[in-house]
Amino acid sequence: MKQELSDKRDLRPFVYGGLASIIAEFGTFPIDTTKTRLQIQGQKHDKTFSQLRYRGMTDAMIKISREEGLKALYSGIWPAVLRQATYGTIKFGTYYTLKSLA
């Protein structure tokens, strides 16, 4: 009985799920930033982004890093990390908790 109660209070899936989501966000965020820069180049509505600056994903990532610094690839990451911390914690924690009950 005591073993069953401690199994139900296991917070590891929640903690590990949140940490895994945060680590994944730090790995994928520069790719997402680069993708967004590629998508907005060549716009006719905003003259700031009217010219084509990048030839592809690798070219964009290298140019952003060289011209603006590596920090530019991570600009705006904290709201994404907060989202992943809450979403990943809930998603993975709930999934593995319910899976262990079945």
VEXGURO-956796 format. One line per field, with one value per residue (C-alpha): residue number from 0; chain; x, y, z. Coordinates in steps of 0.5 Angstrom, whole numbers, plus 500, padded with zeros to 3 digits. Layout:
N
resi [NUM,...] $
chain [A,...] $
u [X,...] $
v [Y,...] $
w [Z,...] $
//
This chain:
102
resi [0,1,2,3,4,5,6,7,8,9,10,11,12,13,14,15,16,17,18,19,20,21,22,23,24,25,26,27,28,29,30,31,32,33,34,35,36,37,38,39,40,41,42,43,44,45,46,47,48,49,50,51,52,53,54,55,56,57,58,59,60,61,62,63,64,65,66,67,68,69,70,71,72,73,74,75,76,77,78,79,80,81,82,83,84,85,86,87,88,89,90,91,92,93,94,95,96,97,98,99,100,101] $
chain [A,A,A,A,A,A,A,A,A,A,A,A,A,A,A,A,A,A,A,A,A,A,A,A,A,A,A,A,A,A,A,A,A,A,A,A,A,A,A,A,A,A,A,A,A,A,A,A,A,A,A,A,A,A,A,A,A,A,A,A,A,A,A,A,A,A,A,A,A,A,A,A,A,A,A,A,A,A,A,A,A,A,A,A,A,A,A,A,A,A,A,A,A,A,A,A,A,A,A,A,A,A] $
u [500,506,509,503,502,509,509,503,507,513,515,520,516,514,521,525,519,520,528,528,523,528,534,531,528,535,538,532,531,537,534,527,530,534,528,524,529,529,521,521,527,524,518,515,511,517,523,528,527,526,532,534,540,541,541,539,539,546,548,543,546,553,551,547,552,558,554,550,554,552,547,542,540,538,534,527,529,526,519,520,523,518,513,517,518,510,508,513,512,505,505,510,509,501,503,508,504,497,501,504,497,494] $
v [500,505,503,505,511,513,511,516,522,521,528,525,525,532,534,530,532,540,539,535,540,546,543,541,549,551,546,548,556,558,554,557,564,562,560,566,570,566,567,575,576,579,582,588,591,593,596,593,586,587,585,577,577,569,564,558,556,555,561,565,562,563,571,572,569,573,580,580,575,568,572,574,567,566,573,572,565,566,566,560,557,559,556,549,549,549,545,540,539,538,534,529,528,527,522,518,518,516,511,508,507,503] $
w [500,502,495,491,495,493,486,485,488,483,480,476,470,471,472,467,462,463,463,456,453,455,453,446,446,446,441,436,437,433,427,428,428,422,418,420,417,411,411,412,407,400,403,399,405,409,406,411,409,401,399,399,404,405,400,404,411,412,409,413,420,418,416,422,427,423,423,429,433,436,441,435,434,441,441,444,447,454,452,448,454,459,454,454,461,463,456,457,464,464,457,459,467,465,460,464,470,467,463,470,472,466] $
//
